[in-house]
Amino acid sequence: MSEGLFMANRDIDRLRTIHDVLHGKLSQVEAADTLHLTDRQVRRLCGRVHDEGNRGIIHKLRGRPSNHQLDGELLGKALSALHHPKWEGFGPTYAADKLDEYYAIVLSPWTVRRLMLLTELWRTRRPRPQHRSWRPRRARVGMLVQLDGSPHDWFEGRGPRCVLLIFIDDATSRILWGEFVPVESTDTLMRAVRAFLRRYGRPVAFYVDKGSIYKVNRQAAVEEQLNDADPVTQFTRAMHELGIEVIFANSPQAKGRVERGFRTHQDRLIKDFRLQNICTIEAANRFLRDEYIPDHNARCAVEPAEAADAHRPLLPTHDLDAILSHQEDRNIQDDYTVRYGNRFFQLEEGQSIRRKTDVTIQERLDGSLHIVYKGRYLDFHQVPGRPYRPEQVRRARRAAVAAILPRTRRRPDPFFATFSLASSEPTMPPASAGVA
């Protein structure tokens, strides 16, 4: 009974080609081109098939363990260590590091991963892909402006680290405004927005992330809940006063035009600064507005679906200096003083104001302070400190007298001595102390 051979399709094709060589139908060079082997390997296969028959085409290591397999005893030690309860929750990479550190067992993370998968110590956790629907562009310029900042070492150590603020139009991918600022704060953001508004007007909406400059990431306070008011940042408050909607993106991919643009800017702007030896924020802003943004818009901008511009002009009632300011409410005290920033301001007389009412303090971008009461600006001057009130003077005198006079202990009332703390029922006094 002849012995059967198991061959793959690849082995069968090779065997037919080798037989053609042995029978003179093909040359060794032609067979090497057909099998994608060298002619030396073809000669070796021809010799093995001639001496051993069809079995010579099969690799000698088929069905035998690999010469490079790991020691079984070593793998057993690794598995016994991994099954210990203290190794619970370890991933393959960290487990491989700790096996080398504690047991001197050197295994690759891939080998440890295979061991942990075979013994169910590790399960592959493929992240479920998040569904993201494609959002079409807005139809007109100014309907949606994506706004974001990118902190980076823009000067490669030749100058200070700074932040690039970018205003990019969603309809055209055109950079409307860009500016380098030292830090991304409320003041620097409002200055950039003021420059943008004076040049283009008011867009319909700004598309921003959920950073603390744009959104208050806390629950509403009790007073805010009672007034049915959501807490807003100074930037969001200012945009609402200008009639600009602020849309918060739930992910960086949602405002991908500005996010993907930063990868391009961090690649090209840095090289341009290096070539022109730009290492200051002032020089970078000049290059950004005069050369980089026009060239970028000429290459990357697209035409909008509608030619009309959705930007709205600023109205005469829009006082940008007042709107784009830091505003907080304060209460007028009985002595007609207002406290702000640990400073005291005395309101002038004859301005038809009431005590215990709220006023709005505006700290503008130029550093000036203004106090507004029912739409009117009040006259005031700063005082070094709030003068003492009569009640405060009386309290101070009583405290001084109490510090001088010795304290006298009050004699306990005999009535309370008839009660016991352990029982709610009163303890009767002795007969000699009672009334006949």
C-alpha positions as CSV (number, residue, x, y, z in Angstrom):
1,M,0.0,0.0,0.0
2,S,1.5,3.3,-1.1
3,E,1.9,6.1,1.4
4,G,-0.2,9.2,0.7
5,L,1.2,12.7,0.6
6,F,-0.5,16.0,1.6
7,M,0.4,18.8,-0.6
8,A,-0.8,22.4,-0.9
9,N,-1.6,23.9,-4.2
10,R,1.7,25.8,-4.2
11,D,3.6,22.5,-3.8
12,I,1.6,20.9,-6.7
13,D,2.5,23.8,-9.0
14,R,6.1,23.6,-8.0
15,L,6.2,19.8,-8.5
16,R,4.8,20.2,-12.1
17,T,7.4,22.8,-13.0
18,I,10.2,20.7,-11.5
19,H,9.0,17.6,-13.6
20,D,9.1,19.8,-16.7
21,V,12.7,20.7,-15.9
22,L,13.6,17.0,-15.3
23,H,11.9,15.9,-18.6
24,G,13.7,18.7,-20.6
25,K,10.6,20.8,-21.3
26,L,11.9,23.8,-19.3
27,S,15.3,25.2,-18.6
28,Q,16.3,25.9,-15.0
29,V,16.4,29.6,-15.7
30,E,12.8,29.6,-17.1
31,A,11.6,27.5,-14.1
32,A,13.3,30.0,-11.7
33,D,11.4,32.9,-13.4
34,T,8.1,30.9,-13.2
35,L,8.5,30.0,-9.5
36,H,10.1,33.3,-8.5
37,L,13.1,31.4,-7.2
38,T,16.8,31.5,-8.0
39,D,18.2,29.0,-10.5
40,R,20.3,27.6,-7.6
41,Q,17.2,26.8,-5.6
42,V,15.6,25.1,-8.7
43,R,18.7,22.9,-9.0
44,R,18.3,21.9,-5.4
45,L,14.6,21.0,-5.8
46,C,15.4,19.0,-9.0
47,G,18.0,17.0,-7.1
48,R,15.6,16.3,-4.2
49,V,12.7,15.2,-6.5
50,H,15.1,13.0,-8.5
51,D,16.4,11.3,-5.3
52,E,13.3,11.2,-3.1
53,G,10.4,11.4,-5.6
54,N,7.5,13.7,-5.1
55,R,8.2,13.9,-1.3
56,G,11.3,15.9,-2.2
57,I,9.2,19.0,-3.0
58,I,7.8,19.2,0.6
59,H,9.8,21.3,3.1
60,K,11.7,19.2,5.6
61,L,10.3,21.0,8.6
62,R,6.7,20.4,7.7
63,G,5.1,18.7,10.7
64,R,8.1,19.2,12.9
65,P,8.6,21.9,15.6
66,S,10.4,25.0,14.6
67,N,14.1,25.3,15.3
68,H,13.4,28.8,16.8
69,Q,10.6,28.0,19.1
70,L,10.8,29.1,22.7
71,D,11.7,26.8,25.6
72,G,8.5,25.2,27.0
73,E,9.9,25.4,30.5
74,L,10.4,29.1,30.2
75,L,6.9,29.7,28.9
76,G,5.5,27.6,31.7
77,K,7.3,29.8,34.3
78,A,5.8,32.9,32.6
79,L,2.3,31.5,32.6
80,S,2.5,30.5,36.2
81,A,3.6,34.0,37.1
82,L,0.9,35.6,35.0
83,H,-1.8,33.5,36.6
84,H,-1.0,34.9,40.1
85,P,-3.8,37.2,41.4
86,K,-1.4,40.1,41.7
87,W,-0.9,40.2,38.0
88,E,-4.6,40.7,37.3
89,G,-5.4,43.4,34.8
90,F,-1.9,43.6,33.3
91,G,-1.6,44.2,29.6
92,P,0.8,42.3,27.4
93,T,3.4,45.1,27.1
94,Y,3.5,46.0,30.8
95,A,3.5,42.3,31.7
96,A,6.5,41.6,29.5
97,D,8.4,44.4,31.2
98,K,7.6,43.2,34.7
99,L,8.4,39.5,33.8
100,D,11.9,40.7,32.9
101,E,12.2,42.9,36.0
102,Y,10.9,40.4,38.6
103,Y,11.7,36.9,37.1
104,A,14.4,37.6,34.5
105,I,12.1,36.1,31.9
106,V,12.8,38.0,28.6
107,L,9.8,37.6,26.2
108,S,8.5,40.0,23.6
109,P,5.2,41.7,24.2
110,W,3.8,39.8,21.2
111,T,4.7,36.5,22.7
112,V,3.2,37.4,26.1
113,R,0.1,38.6,24.3
114,R,-0.2,35.2,22.6
115,L,0.2,33.4,25.9
116,M,-2.4,35.5,27.6
117,L,-4.8,35.1,24.7
118,L,-4.4,31.3,24.8
119,T,-5.1,31.1,28.5
120,E,-7.8,33.8,28.4
121,L,-5.9,36.2,30.6
122,W,-6.3,38.8,27.9
123,R,-9.0,39.6,25.4
124,T,-8.6,41.8,22.4
125,R,-10.6,45.0,22.8
126,R,-11.3,46.4,19.4
127,P,-12.7,50.0,19.8
128,R,-16.1,50.3,18.3
129,P,-16.0,52.8,15.5
130,Q,-17.9,55.9,16.3
131,H,-20.4,56.9,13.7
132,R,-19.8,60.4,12.3
133,S,-22.1,61.8,9.7
134,W,-20.8,64.2,7.1
135,R,-21.8,67.8,7.6
136,P,-22.1,69.8,4.4
137,R,-20.5,73.3,4.1
138,R,-22.6,76.3,4.9
139,A,-23.8,78.0,1.7
140,R,-22.5,81.6,2.2
141,V,-19.5,83.3,3.7
142,G,-20.0,84.4,7.2
143,M,-22.7,81.9,8.1
144,L,-20.3,79.8,10.3
145,V,-16.8,80.8,11.3
146,Q,-14.6,78.2,13.0
147,L,-12.5,79.7,15.8
148,D,-9.6,77.9,17.6
149,G,-6.1,78.5,19.0
150,S,-3.0,76.3,18.7
151,P,-0.2,76.6,21.3
152,H,3.1,75.6,19.8
153,D,6.8,76.3,19.7
154,W,6.4,78.3,16.5
155,F,9.9,79.8,16.6
156,E,11.7,76.6,17.4
157,G,13.3,78.0,20.5
158,R,14.4,81.3,18.9
159,G,11.6,83.1,20.5
160,P,8.8,82.7,23.1
161,R,6.1,80.1,22.8
162,C,2.8,81.6,21.7
163,V,-0.6,80.7,20.4
164,L,-2.0,81.1,16.9
165,L,-5.6,82.2,16.7
166,I,-7.3,81.3,13.5
167,F,-10.8,82.4,12.1
168,I,-11.6,80.2,9.1
169,D,-14.8,80.4,7.1
170,D,-16.8,77.1,6.8
171,A,-18.2,77.8,3.4
172,T,-14.9,78.5,1.6
173,S,-12.1,77.2,3.9
174,R,-10.7,80.7,3.7
175,I,-8.7,82.1,6.6
176,L,-10.5,85.4,7.5
177,W,-8.2,86.4,10.3
178,G,-5.2,85.1,12.1
179,E,-3.1,86.4,14.9
180,F,-0.3,85.3,17.2
181,V,-0.9,86.0,20.9
182,P,1.2,85.2,24.0
183,V,-1.5,83.1,25.6
184,E,-5.1,82.1,24.7
185,S,-7.0,84.1,27.3
186,T,-10.3,86.0,27.4
187,D,-8.6,89.3,26.9
188,T,-6.4,88.2,23.9
189,L,-9.4,86.4,22.4
190,M,-11.6,89.5,22.7
191,R,-8.9,91.7,21.1
192,A,-8.7,89.3,18.1
193,V,-12.5,89.2,17.8
194,R,-12.7,93.0,17.9
195,A,-10.2,93.2,15.0
196,F,-12.2,90.6,13.1
197,L,-15.6,92.3,13.7
198,R,-14.2,95.7,12.6
199,R,-13.0,94.2,9.3
200,Y,-15.7,91.8,8.3
201,G,-18.7,92.6,10.5
202,R,-20.8,90.1,12.6
203,P,-21.0,86.5,11.4
204,V,-24.0,84.4,12.0
205,A,-22.3,81.9,14.3
206,F,-18.9,81.1,15.8
207,Y,-18.0,77.4,16.0
208,V,-15.7,76.7,19.0
209,D,-14.7,73.9,21.4
210,K,-15.7,73.5,25.0
211,G,-12.7,75.2,26.5
212,S,-13.2,77.2,29.7
213,I,-12.8,80.4,27.7
214,Y,-15.9,79.6,25.6
215,K,-18.0,77.5,27.9
216,V,-18.6,77.2,31.7
217,N,-18.0,73.6,32.5
218,R,-19.8,73.4,35.8
219,Q,-23.3,73.0,37.1
220,A,-25.4,76.1,37.6
221,A,-25.4,77.6,41.1
222,V,-28.5,77.7,43.2
223,E,-29.2,81.4,42.4
224,E,-28.7,80.7,38.7
225,Q,-31.1,77.8,38.9
226,L,-33.7,79.9,40.6
227,N,-33.4,82.6,38.0
228,D,-33.5,79.9,35.2
229,A,-30.2,81.2,33.8
230,D,-27.3,79.2,32.5
231,P,-23.8,80.3,33.5
232,V,-21.9,81.8,30.5
233,T,-18.4,83.0,30.0
234,Q,-17.4,86.6,29.2
235,F,-16.8,85.7,25.6
236,T,-20.2,84.0,25.2
237,R,-22.0,86.8,26.9
238,A,-20.4,89.4,24.6
239,M,-21.3,87.3,21.5
240,H,-24.9,87.1,22.7
241,E,-25.0,90.9,23.1
242,L,-23.8,91.2,19.5
243,G,-26.4,88.8,18.2
244,I,-23.8,86.1,17.3
245,E,-24.6,82.5,18.0
246,V,-21.9,80.4,19.7
247,I,-22.0,76.7,18.8
248,F,-19.9,74.2,20.9
249,A,-18.3,71.3,19.1
250,N,-18.5,67.9,20.7
251,S,-15.3,66.7,19.2
252,P,-12.2,68.0,17.4
253,Q,-13.4,66.2,14.2
254,A,-16.6,68.3,14.2
255,K,-14.6,71.5,13.4
256,G,-12.1,69.7,11.2
257,R,-11.4,72.6,8.9
258,V,-9.6,74.6,11.6
259,E,-8.1,71.5,13.3
260,R,-6.7,70.0,10.1
261,G,-5.4,73.5,9.1
262,F,-3.2,73.7,12.2
263,R,-1.3,70.6,11.0
264,T,-0.5,72.5,7.8
265,H,0.4,75.7,9.6
266,Q,2.7,74.0,12.1
267,D,4.5,72.4,9.2
268,R,4.8,75.3,6.8
269,L,4.8,78.4,9.1
270,I,7.7,77.0,11.2
271,K,9.8,76.5,8.0
272,D,8.9,80.0,6.7
273,F,9.9,81.5,10.1
274,R,13.2,79.6,10.0
275,L,14.0,80.8,6.4
276,Q,13.3,84.4,7.2
277,N,14.7,84.3,10.8
278,I,11.4,85.4,12.3
279,C,11.6,85.1,16.1
280,T,9.1,87.7,17.5
281,I,5.3,87.8,17.7
282,E,5.2,91.2,16.0
283,A,7.2,90.0,13.0
284,A,5.2,86.7,12.8
285,N,1.9,88.6,12.7
286,R,3.2,90.8,9.8
287,F,4.3,87.8,7.8
288,L,1.1,86.0,8.6
289,R,-1.2,88.7,7.3
290,D,0.9,90.1,4.5
291,E,2.2,86.9,2.9
292,Y,1.1,83.6,4.4
293,I,-2.7,84.1,4.6
294,P,-3.1,85.5,1.1
295,D,-1.0,82.7,-0.4
296,H,-2.9,80.0,1.7
297,N,-6.3,81.3,0.6
298,A,-5.3,81.4,-3.0
299,R,-4.3,77.8,-3.0
300,C,-6.8,76.2,-0.6
301,A,-10.0,78.3,-0.6
302,V,-13.0,77.1,-2.6
303,E,-16.0,79.0,-4.0
304,P,-19.1,79.2,-1.8
305,A,-22.4,77.7,-3.0
306,E,-24.0,81.2,-2.8
307,A,-22.2,84.5,-3.7
308,A,-24.0,86.6,-1.0
309,D,-22.0,87.5,2.1
310,A,-23.8,86.6,5.4
311,H,-21.7,89.0,7.6
312,R,-23.9,91.7,9.2
313,P,-22.6,95.2,9.8
314,L,-22.1,96.6,13.3
315,L,-25.0,98.7,14.5
316,P,-24.5,102.2,16.1
317,T,-25.7,100.7,19.4
318,H,-22.9,98.2,19.4
319,D,-20.2,99.7,21.6
320,L,-17.4,97.2,21.1
321,D,-15.3,98.7,23.9
322,A,-18.1,98.2,26.4
323,I,-19.4,94.8,25.0
324,L,-15.9,93.2,24.7
325,S,-15.0,93.8,28.3
326,H,-15.0,91.9,31.6
327,Q,-18.3,92.6,33.3
328,E,-19.4,91.7,36.8
329,D,-22.4,92.7,39.0
330,R,-21.7,94.4,42.3
331,N,-24.0,95.7,45.1
332,I,-24.1,99.3,46.2
333,Q,-23.4,99.5,50.0
334,D,-25.1,101.7,52.5
335,D,-22.3,104.3,52.2
336,Y,-22.6,104.3,48.4
337,T,-19.4,102.4,47.9
338,V,-18.8,99.5,45.5
339,R,-16.1,97.0,46.0
340,Y,-14.3,95.3,43.0
341,G,-11.0,93.6,42.8
342,N,-10.3,94.4,46.5
343,R,-10.6,98.1,45.6
344,F,-13.3,100.5,46.8
345,F,-15.0,103.1,44.6
346,Q,-17.1,105.9,46.0
347,L,-20.1,106.9,43.9
348,E,-20.6,110.7,43.5
349,E,-23.7,112.4,44.9
350,G,-26.8,113.5,43.0
351,Q,-26.9,110.6,40.5
352,S,-30.4,109.2,41.4
353,I,-29.2,105.8,42.7
354,R,-30.4,103.6,45.5
355,R,-28.5,101.6,48.0
356,K,-28.6,97.8,48.0
357,T,-29.1,97.7,44.2
358,D,-26.8,96.1,41.7
359,V,-24.6,97.9,39.3
360,T,-22.4,96.4,36.4
361,I,-18.7,97.1,36.5
362,Q,-17.0,97.0,33.1
363,E,-13.2,96.4,33.0
364,R,-12.3,97.2,29.5
365,L,-9.4,95.9,27.4
366,D,-7.5,99.2,27.9
367,G,-7.6,98.8,31.7
368,S,-10.2,101.4,32.4
369,L,-13.2,100.8,34.7
370,H,-16.8,101.9,34.2
371,I,-19.8,101.5,36.5
372,V,-23.2,101.2,34.8
373,Y,-26.5,101.5,36.5
374,K,-29.7,101.0,34.4
375,G,-27.9,101.9,31.2
376,R,-26.3,105.0,32.7
377,Y,-22.6,105.5,33.4
378,L,-22.0,106.7,37.0
379,D,-19.4,109.1,38.2
380,F,-17.1,107.7,40.9
381,H,-13.6,107.9,42.4
382,Q,-11.5,105.4,44.1
383,V,-11.0,105.6,47.8
384,P,-8.1,103.9,49.7
385,G,-10.5,102.0,51.9
386,R,-14.1,101.9,53.1
387,P,-14.6,104.2,56.1
388,Y,-15.6,102.7,59.4
389,R,-19.3,102.6,60.0
390,P,-20.7,103.6,63.4
391,E,-21.7,100.0,64.1
392,Q,-18.2,98.8,63.4
393,V,-16.8,101.5,65.7
394,R,-19.1,100.3,68.5
395,R,-18.1,96.7,67.9
396,A,-14.5,97.7,68.1
397,R,-15.0,99.5,71.4
398,R,-16.8,96.6,73.0
399,A,-14.1,94.2,71.8
400,A,-11.4,96.5,73.4
401,V,-13.3,96.8,76.7
402,A,-13.8,93.0,76.8
403,A,-10.1,92.5,76.3
404,I,-9.2,94.7,79.3
405,L,-11.8,93.7,81.9
406,P,-11.4,90.2,83.5
407,R,-14.0,87.6,82.6
408,T,-16.3,86.7,85.5
409,R,-17.8,83.2,85.7
410,R,-21.5,83.1,86.0
411,R,-22.9,81.2,88.9
412,P,-25.0,78.2,87.8
413,D,-28.8,78.4,88.4
414,P,-29.9,76.0,91.3
415,F,-33.0,75.2,89.3
416,F,-31.0,73.3,86.6
417,A,-29.2,71.2,89.3
418,T,-32.5,69.4,89.9
419,F,-32.4,67.8,86.4
420,S,-30.3,64.8,85.4
421,L,-28.8,64.5,81.9
422,A,-29.3,60.7,81.9
423,S,-33.0,60.9,82.3
424,S,-35.7,63.2,81.1
425,E,-37.5,63.1,84.5
426,P,-36.4,65.6,87.0
427,T,-34.6,64.5,90.2
428,M,-36.5,65.4,93.3
429,P,-34.4,67.5,95.8
430,P,-33.8,66.1,99.3
431,A,-36.5,66.6,101.9
432,S,-34.4,69.1,103.8
433,A,-34.2,71.3,100.7
434,G,-37.8,71.0,99.9
435,V,-40.8,73.0,100.9
436,A,-43.0,71.7,103.7
